[in-house]
Amino acid sequence: MASTTHAGASAQAYGGVINEDVMQKIWDISKIPLPFTDSISSGTHSNRRTEWTEDELRAPVNDNAAIEAVDVNQNDSKLTVRLGNFTQISLKGIQLSDTLQAADSIGGVGTLAYQLKMRQQELRRDVEAQMLSHQASVAGDASAIAGISAGFGAQLKTNVKVGATGAVGGFNTTTGLFVAPTPGTPRALSETLIRDTLQDIYVAGGNTSYLMSTPTVIRALSTYMFGTAAKVATLTSDKAQKGNGDALTAYGSVNVFVTDFGQTVMFKDNRLQLEDAADEATMYLVDPSHITQSFLRGYQTEALAKTGLSDKRMMSVQYALKVYSEKSQGAILAIDTTAAVVA
């Protein structure tokens, strides 16, 4: 008797006659906040180079006494310092074939709407990372050299802690450009470095709102706060959680630090802040009231000419980061992310 082979569904190879069971949704875990962008103000400027002036009061003296009816024969006038940054253009491009757009793609991945949404998010993430970098400003020549907006790290020079052999950046009044810092030799982050920088900022007149760094650095700092050196006790809540009977909540992190000067400083990790090098990062001490993301042209999407069987779109933004008073900010560079935080 001849045998019969039954073609069961389980025997069908991928791409066979059985319809695949594919969920019509694309799962994306990369849509995360923009902590730095969201905390600072936004503004506009009208030229490739955008400038601002910086001023500060002289230090107080305790011998300012004058004879009665004396004539004023001194000049206490003081001119401001003029700084400037250049506009940076950041782009994302999309090109989808007519065939792909007509096909029934999973989750609509082959549609312009989906691609525009995802690339827009990528563009904003790029800008967040660029603003938190140490990149120096570049004028650009509208030909072969792109204009570069100086990153946050390059605009700071006063309250900056670098490693051995390191050098701070800041504004060069001769060239009119911001210079990138040299982080120096990596070393462990310390409580003393943080306290010293917070004090320097406070004495200069700044009011730090938060410390920002990579998740690895923020976790290491939180871990240190629970150690014997910091003497911060593990916190628990004696309030029972709803539906959990007598369960208590144990908090395994420290995210607020009250300074010696009465300032409440938040710890903020930023998943978009890139390491400066392998196992090396920066911590910023931020007063967002003195920082602006300024736009020559805001985020825009434009259709490009159709030259074949595809559609093209270009997304762009033209921006510059402006730190109005660099003494109100601080930075700790060359942090060894593999080392534990020390006192």
Buried (B, 14 or more C-beta within 10 A) or exposed (E): EEEEEEEEEEEEEEEEEBEEEEEEEEEEEEEEEBBBBEBBEEEEBEEBBBEBEBEEEEEEEEEEEEEEEEEEEEEEEEEEEEBBBBBBBBEBEBEBEEEBBEEEBEBBEBBBEBBBEBBBBEBBBBBBBBBBBBBBBBBBEEEEEEBBBBBBBBBBBBBBBBBEEBBBBBBEEEEBBBBBBBBBEBBBBBBEBBEBBBBBBBEBEBBBBBBBBBEBBBBBBBBBBBEEEBEBEEEEEEEEEEEEEEEEEEEEEBBEBEBEEEBEBBBBBBBBBBBBEEEBBBBBBBBBBBBBBBBBEEBEBEEEEEEEEBBBBBBBBBBBBBBBBBBBBBBBBBBBBEBEBBE
